[in-house]
Amino acid sequence: HIENVRDHNAKRYHHIDPSLYRKIIEKCTNCDFNKIVELHHLDHNHNNSSEDNLLGLCPNCHRLIHSKKYFYLGAVVDKLKMLSLSNEDNSL
């Protein structure tokens, strides 16, 4: 049942194919946590659901990125972009 809900949410709220959604939320890009993974838009534009704009992040890493009190926010985002790109290169 949970898979059907996730597929429905992928289509309705994120406008992406459920198989892509499952791939992105397989594990956190930053820490490899795989129990609960959320979708993060790198450009913060929720209408831009292209694969290269989406990352899977655990709730802790996702909150860290959106927190204004962390001065290294840009460095974390840059690291995640690089990890995302290297993961794409390894899957080719």
DABELQUI-V956702 format. One line per field, one symbol per residue. phi: phi as a letter, one per 40 degrees, with the letter a starting at -180 (. if undefined). psi: psi as a letter, one per 20 degrees, with the letter a starting at -180 (. if undefined). burial: # if it has 9 or more other C-alpha atoms within 8 Angstrom, else .. A space follows every 50 residues. Layout:
phi = ???
psi = ???
burial = ???
//
This chain:
phi = .ccccccccdcccbfbcdccdcccccacccbgcbcbbbcbcccgccccbc dcbbbcbcdccccdccccccccdccccccccccccccccccc
psi = ghhhgggghggghilrphhgghghjgrphgijpjgpprppohjjoiinkq hiipqpqrhghghghipiioikghhgggghggggghhghhi.
burial = .....######..#.###.##..######...##..######......#. ..#######.##.##.......#..##..##.##........
//
